[in-house]
């Protein structure tokens, strides 16, 4: 039997009190959302959410996503009240202070129970779509006994207005993700004022148009909330629960206005709210009785967890399931046979094709990969290794047709990776990282193993022209912390990069791959050289005067330049700089060996990459030479473009000669 | 009287023939869309579109946007057939070749009649929303006599699936842009195959939910197309015309399949198509009779144009109107009084506040600015100078509440700028440039004067934490060609940057502005020093050993460091590097004066910017010192963060001392 309003109301007010007091103490934050959604959250967490506060990483827990992450005090309150080990009340007192896990926005790497980092609007809901996909996929693989949970989201108007919402909602509706339920905080207020300043949309009609079930409730009536959530849970479609709420509910003079959204209520209003709410307890003190109620309702999850654990013990594939959920690859995973085959029979193919070939070796070995593309399957070469479509009719499939939804794809992949049990990879053209850059950044911040297969990585794509030709992209992605950006040069490096990406459990990877064919340059593969980030692929034969540093499709050009220089008696190393991040992480001795710190009149360093030269000074040094493109591209066949932009031996050698002293 | 099908059909087939032949000749391109939409385009251009091929920049022309830009041969065919000076048939023969204005995707800077660059899906339609806003706004200012045109869009499934579509459609519906009409190429095919691989959306229901009128037609029935376009034109709401078409219509074996989307049809299929279409003319030859029909229907626009020009001659505000449309500022525009006031009474304010103050001086003087924010008006400080809201009820307003739609805002601003007559500026948090980066890139590529007011530009925003703290953003934006990225340090520089941005007719600007207060450092303003990009704001007093190079909020810190160094007898210049792009454009003598190329044991260069150090080697040289943040930020009060990340005199001075030889 659910608790009556007499007990639920104080439980909800505990959220309100903690939220307004923590924001006040921090003198910054967002009290409006937690206070407005306290009643909905109380019903959800006490009656619907399947979770065990003592085992926050239980694989079959429901996932809860606070998409409106600015209302972070809501989830901090819920975790504390439910009895999670963290945050403590001390952590909450230190809301938004250095070192507190109660950060301004919820960070998945700071607190168990925070399933994903939210704050950038719209992405929480879109990641939840990915979690719901992962749940259905694992259910199809491991059955109802082991995988049978729901994904619950609290989202605000901002989340719904963002473009990524359209993509996420379209994908969820198409895939019939019935276990995804979104509670929309329909408070009709945004930062700038009433929502009707900027939108006239019939939100429910839009969701219905995308195949969603919608239901409405009074977000301050416990019975009505319960009714709506039950209906949502029962409906086979994804559900939008429009919760009509009053932002800042409980603050008598400010509630219902944007004044409560993102600023402390102030001493007087907080006193008035205490009166309104009948909350006469000091800040950060929750009476035992209310805490007990919270802890009691949360105990249900503990029982469900125990029952599940018993089932896991009986399950024949327990080891496999646990390995999957731990994020480990099969113990005997290896690409050595595939690479040996390449060494024996070198292939001149585009690296996007090399990626497909590598996937041909990976996907049959690694059951947890889920591939996909934002409607460029044949161009990204992402469907490989015999995997079939993941659809509403067959969740066991391992290939997702994401549609023309780059941002939605990237966000969904974040959600899948964070859910665990699967390793998502997905493709689009490299230039369209601009469409999903915000999600790539969140992959990196959240330490999510997402693999971005970004093809058509330079002017080498040719005729499609400047809108499709990345110039600044590779370099600008390299600036994102905790992101591996890899630009392999041939089949072998591509396989090595895939291996690194798969094994990088806490780092996402961007693979920048060519449209055009490239020769296989590597002829040994005793170790994964790409893991060094940069390595000497050719040593100078004559006395070394030049080090050519190239990536991806320009490595072959660098080799040609080196050959030309050697022919003139000028020794030239060639360094393949597959991944600057990994190179920077090598020890000083290794880096000094590859790029010795000597004056340019002794050894000239030359970078060659068909993108911006900005930033290459780091590897060429100031007086080095940087071959690149510092303008937008153009529409023409690739060969013509490489010539026009100076990516030929004939154009580069004279520049080198001008820069080395005789 | 409209032409009958007997004359329209050959006109449409001329588009089909040119498209398939040009793609075949280029051996790359997209025949499917032009062939599928040839009938719709023929009715639109011959009966609805108000344009004068002899005066493509006529201010009151209708705007036509091919949002599905990959079908570029459609617009090239239309321009040629209608009698525009370019492209010539020779240009079309050279489709997708170096130097031809018929690039792979339509580029506004290559051809008159191409109103905007399209290709990156979704953005064309979103820019059209901006054009339609500009039209209504200018209509409200100059009346029906001078401004009375429509915006027509052809969009594909990709445009509709992209997230930015949701934002654009929401904005257009809210603003009741009835003169915006979108023809949706409803061919049910995407690159990967049938649309039902990835979407189940009821598109028309979604548009209706956003306040749009929708109507459906058979895209191969001229009368039905005409009926639908008439209905769309008459309806006071923005209209979506769902045109049911067959992709690649006319290619008998491939039509209706994704095989026609993005590859040449091949010799045999082209021969078969010629047969099917009854088109027995050689490639690139359009019979006189058909050309005459095209030129005849296009002559109507010439008359409309003449009539309009007569009205303009009679118009009392002709000079003002022409100045506006030429993109010129009022001749007596000046910020000198405002700046003199600051010099007399220095202000310690955040640069976002300084921007508001500058706008207070700008907006009353410059009638063509249209401001706005993606729901952060009070944080971006973008509403200033007494401008009121631009709404469906009052298009004369000059402030747009864009809602939580960063990408939609940026795209709309591109459209407004390209429409002409207005100068759009809009704000969000700098970190959310990631949400609209694809549109910022298009501002730059299209040479559109859009001013991005990006506030909260570093960890200095404090408690909101890493999701809201830009680290890599300023630097990564600097890599985009033709984009001015400016990070002013105080009130004076902020005013200077605004002046530069307003006067940069062919370059967009990103203003990176602080949340936190900053002292006014400049005490002279004889010339716009920010226009130099970087300049010496303090010269060494002792013998110069150090040059501190700082931007924005770190300039004050650099000044403090310099003072400390001088106190120890070490001379230190301070350079304010407001805009690296403009600095790089200065002549060598100037740059050498500011940053003399001497060995670091003589003068150590030190960069200080609260963002990534990646790329700063360009200005510090390899052996310089780079103070920055090469990881994600954290949630805490700004002061604590600056201390944690080493942005204090105490943390910096020892590093400098370690790097200068005694």
Boltz contact constraints between the chains, C-beta under 6 A:
constraints:
  - contact:
      token1: [A, 28]
      token2: [B, 463]
      max_distance: 6.0
  - contact:
      token1: [A, 96]
      token2: [B, 463]
      max_distance: 6.0
  - contact:
      token1: [A, 96]
      token2: [B, 635]
      max_distance: 6.0
  - contact:
      token1: [A, 97]
      token2: [B, 636]
      max_distance: 6.0
  - contact:
      token1: [A, 98]
      token2: [B, 636]
      max_distance: 6.0
  - contact:
      token1: [A, 98]
      token2: [B, 640]
      max_distance: 6.0
  - contact:
      token1: [A, 103]
      token2: [B, 465]
      max_distance: 6.0
  - contact:
      token1: [A, 103]
      token2: [B, 635]
      max_distance: 6.0
  - contact:
      token1: [A, 104]
      token2: [B, 463]
      max_distance: 6.0
  - contact:
      token1: [A, 104]
      token2: [B, 464]
      max_distance: 6.0
  - contact:
      token1: [A, 104]
      token2: [B, 465]
      max_distance: 6.0
  - contact:
      token1: [A, 104]
      token2: [B, 635]
      max_distance: 6.0
  - contact:
      token1: [A, 105]
      token2: [B, 465]
      max_distance: 6.0
  - contact:
      token1: [A, 105]
      token2: [B, 467]
      max_distance: 6.0
  - contact:
      token1: [A, 119]
      token2: [B, 467]
      max_distance: 6.0
  - contact:
      token1: [A, 120]
      token2: [B, 467]
      max_distance: 6.0
  - contact:
      token1: [A, 121]
      token2: [B, 404]
      max_distance: 6.0
  - contact:
      token1: [A, 158]
      token2: [B, 404]
      max_distance: 6.0
  - contact:
      token1: [A, 161]
      token2: [B, 403]
      max_distance: 6.0
  - contact:
      token1: [A, 161]
      token2: [B, 404]
      max_distance: 6.0
  - contact:
      token1: [A, 161]
      token2: [B, 405]
      max_distance: 6.0
  - contact:
      token1: [A, 162]
      token2: [B, 404]
      max_distance: 6.0
  - contact:
      token1: [A, 163]
      token2: [B, 163]
      max_distance: 6.0
  - contact:
      token1: [A, 163]
      token2: [B, 164]
      max_distance: 6.0
  - contact:
      token1: [A, 163]
      token2: [B, 166]
      max_distance: 6.0
  - contact:
      token1: [A, 163]
      token2: [B, 167]
      max_distance: 6.0
  - contact:
      token1: [A, 163]
      token2: [B, 407]
      max_distance: 6.0
  - contact:
      token1: [A, 164]
      token2: [B, 163]
      max_distance: 6.0
  - contact:
      token1: [A, 166]
      token2: [B, 163]
      max_distance: 6.0
  - contact:
      token1: [A, 166]
      token2: [B, 166]
      max_distance: 6.0
  - contact:
      token1: [A, 167]
      token2: [B, 163]
      max_distance: 6.0
  - contact:
      token1: [A, 170]
      token2: [B, 199]
      max_distance: 6.0
  - contact:
      token1: [A, 170]
      token2: [B, 201]
      max_distance: 6.0
  - contact:
      token1: [A, 173]
      token2: [B, 200]
      max_distance: 6.0
  - contact:
      token1: [A, 174]
      token2: [B, 199]
      max_distance: 6.0
  - contact:
      token1: [A, 174]
      token2: [B, 200]
      max_distance: 6.0
  - contact:
      token1: [A, 190]
      token2: [B, 375]
      max_distance: 6.0
  - contact:
      token1: [A, 191]
      token2: [B, 375]
      max_distance: 6.0
  - contact:
      token1: [A, 192]
      token2: [B, 375]
      max_distance: 6.0
  - contact:
      token1: [A, 192]
      token2: [B, 377]
      max_distance: 6.0
  - contact:
      token1: [A, 192]
      token2: [B, 401]
      max_distance: 6.0
  - contact:
      token1: [A, 197]
      token2: [B, 401]
      max_distance: 6.0
  - contact:
      token1: [A, 198]
      token2: [B, 401]
      max_distance: 6.0
  - contact:
      token1: [A, 198]
      token2: [B, 403]
      max_distance: 6.0
  - contact:
      token1: [A, 199]
      token2: [B, 170]
      max_distance: 6.0
  - contact:
      token1: [A, 199]
      token2: [B, 174]
      max_distance: 6.0
  - contact:
      token1: [A, 199]
      token2: [B, 403]
      max_distance: 6.0
  - contact:
      token1: [A, 200]
      token2: [B, 173]
      max_distance: 6.0
  - contact:
      token1: [A, 200]
      token2: [B, 174]
      max_distance: 6.0
  - contact:
      token1: [A, 200]
      token2: [B, 211]
      max_distance: 6.0
  - contact:
      token1: [A, 201]
      token2: [B, 170]
      max_distance: 6.0
  - contact:
      token1: [A, 201]
      token2: [B, 209]
      max_distance: 6.0
  - contact:
      token1: [A, 201]
      token2: [B, 210]
      max_distance: 6.0
  - contact:
      token1: [A, 202]
      token2: [B, 209]
      max_distance: 6.0
  - contact:
      token1: [A, 205]
      token2: [B, 209]
      max_distance: 6.0
  - contact:
      token1: [A, 206]
      token2: [B, 206]
      max_distance: 6.0
  - contact:
      token1: [A, 206]
      token2: [B, 209]
      max_distance: 6.0
  - contact:
      token1: [A, 209]
      token2: [B, 201]
      max_distance: 6.0
  - contact:
      token1: [A, 209]
      token2: [B, 202]
      max_distance: 6.0
  - contact:
      token1: [A, 209]
      token2: [B, 205]
      max_distance: 6.0
  - contact:
      token1: [A, 209]
      token2: [B, 206]
      max_distance: 6.0
  - contact:
      token1: [A, 210]
      token2: [B, 201]
      max_distance: 6.0
  - contact:
      token1: [A, 211]
      token2: [B, 200]
      max_distance: 6.0
  - contact:
      token1: [A, 375]
      token2: [B, 190]
      max_distance: 6.0
  - contact:
      token1: [A, 375]
      token2: [B, 191]
      max_distance: 6.0
  - contact:
      token1: [A, 375]
      token2: [B, 192]
      max_distance: 6.0
  - contact:
      token1: [A, 377]
      token2: [B, 192]
      max_distance: 6.0
  - contact:
      token1: [A, 401]
      token2: [B, 192]
      max_distance: 6.0
  - contact:
      token1: [A, 401]
      token2: [B, 197]
      max_distance: 6.0
  - contact:
      token1: [A, 401]
      token2: [B, 198]
      max_distance: 6.0
  - contact:
      token1: [A, 403]
      token2: [B, 161]
      max_distance: 6.0
  - contact:
      token1: [A, 403]
      token2: [B, 198]
      max_distance: 6.0
  - contact:
      token1: [A, 403]
      token2: [B, 199]
      max_distance: 6.0
  - contact:
      token1: [A, 404]
      token2: [B, 121]
      max_distance: 6.0
  - contact:
      token1: [A, 404]
      token2: [B, 158]
      max_distance: 6.0
  - contact:
      token1: [A, 404]
      token2: [B, 161]
      max_distance: 6.0
  - contact:
      token1: [A, 404]
      token2: [B, 162]
      max_distance: 6.0
  - contact:
      token1: [A, 405]
      token2: [B, 161]
      max_distance: 6.0
  - contact:
      token1: [A, 407]
      token2: [B, 163]
      max_distance: 6.0
  - contact:
      token1: [A, 434]
      token2: [B, 437]
      max_distance: 6.0
  - contact:
      token1: [A, 434]
      token2: [B, 438]
      max_distance: 6.0
  - contact:
      token1: [A, 434]
      token2: [B, 441]
      max_distance: 6.0
  - contact:
      token1: [A, 435]
      token2: [B, 438]
      max_distance: 6.0
  - contact:
      token1: [A, 437]
      token2: [B, 434]
      max_distance: 6.0
  - contact:
      token1: [A, 437]
      token2: [B, 437]
      max_distance: 6.0
  - contact:
      token1: [A, 438]
      token2: [B, 434]
      max_distance: 6.0
  - contact:
      token1: [A, 438]
      token2: [B, 435]
      max_distance: 6.0
  - contact:
      token1: [A, 441]
      token2: [B, 434]
      max_distance: 6.0
  - contact:
      token1: [A, 445]
      token2: [B, 466]
      max_distance: 6.0
  - contact:
      token1: [A, 445]
      token2: [B, 632]
      max_distance: 6.0
  - contact:
      token1: [A, 463]
      token2: [B, 28]
      max_distance: 6.0
  - contact:
      token1: [A, 463]
      token2: [B, 96]
      max_distance: 6.0
  - contact:
      token1: [A, 463]
      token2: [B, 104]
      max_distance: 6.0
  - contact:
      token1: [A, 464]
      token2: [B, 104]
      max_distance: 6.0
  - contact:
      token1: [A, 465]
      token2: [B, 103]
      max_distance: 6.0
  - contact:
      token1: [A, 465]
      token2: [B, 104]
      max_distance: 6.0
  - contact:
      token1: [A, 465]
      token2: [B, 105]
      max_distance: 6.0
  - contact:
      token1: [A, 466]
      token2: [B, 445]
      max_distance: 6.0
  - contact:
      token1: [A, 467]
      token2: [B, 105]
      max_distance: 6.0
  - contact:
      token1: [A, 467]
      token2: [B, 119]
      max_distance: 6.0
  - contact:
      token1: [A, 467]
      token2: [B, 120]
      max_distance: 6.0
  - contact:
      token1: [A, 472]
      token2: [B, 479]
      max_distance: 6.0
  - contact:
      token1: [A, 472]
      token2: [B, 480]
      max_distance: 6.0
  - contact:
      token1: [A, 476]
      token2: [B, 476]
      max_distance: 6.0
  - contact:
      token1: [A, 476]
      token2: [B, 479]
      max_distance: 6.0
  - contact:
      token1: [A, 479]
      token2: [B, 472]
      max_distance: 6.0
  - contact:
      token1: [A, 479]
      token2: [B, 476]
      max_distance: 6.0
  - contact:
      token1: [A, 479]
      token2: [B, 612]
      max_distance: 6.0
  - contact:
      token1: [A, 479]
      token2: [B, 614]
      max_distance: 6.0
  - contact:
      token1: [A, 480]
      token2: [B, 472]
      max_distance: 6.0
  - contact:
      token1: [A, 481]
      token2: [B, 631]
      max_distance: 6.0
  - contact:
      token1: [A, 481]
      token2: [B, 632]
      max_distance: 6.0
  - contact:
      token1: [A, 612]
      token2: [B, 479]
      max_distance: 6.0
  - contact:
      token1: [A, 614]
      token2: [B, 479]
      max_distance: 6.0
  - contact:
      token1: [A, 614]
      token2: [B, 615]
      max_distance: 6.0
  - contact:
      token1: [A, 615]
      token2: [B, 614]
      max_distance: 6.0
  - contact:
      token1: [A, 615]
      token2: [B, 615]
      max_distance: 6.0
  - contact:
      token1: [A, 617]
      token2: [B, 617]
      max_distance: 6.0
  - contact:
      token1: [A, 617]
      token2: [B, 618]
      max_distance: 6.0
  - contact:
      token1: [A, 618]
      token2: [B, 617]
      max_distance: 6.0
  - contact:
      token1: [A, 621]
      token2: [B, 622]
      max_distance: 6.0
  - contact:
      token1: [A, 622]
      token2: [B, 621]
      max_distance: 6.0
  - contact:
      token1: [A, 622]
      token2: [B, 622]
      max_distance: 6.0
  - contact:
      token1: [A, 631]
      token2: [B, 481]
      max_distance: 6.0
  - contact:
      token1: [A, 632]
      token2: [B, 445]
      max_distance: 6.0
  - contact:
      token1: [A, 632]
      token2: [B, 481]
      max_distance: 6.0
  - contact:
      token1: [A, 635]
      token2: [B, 96]
      max_distance: 6.0
  - contact:
      token1: [A, 635]
      token2: [B, 103]
      max_distance: 6.0
  - contact:
      token1: [A, 635]
      token2: [B, 104]
      max_distance: 6.0
  - contact:
      token1: [A, 636]
      token2: [B, 97]
      max_distance: 6.0
  - contact:
      token1: [A, 636]
      token2: [B, 98]
      max_distance: 6.0
  - contact:
      token1: [A, 640]
      token2: [B, 98]
      max_distance: 6.0
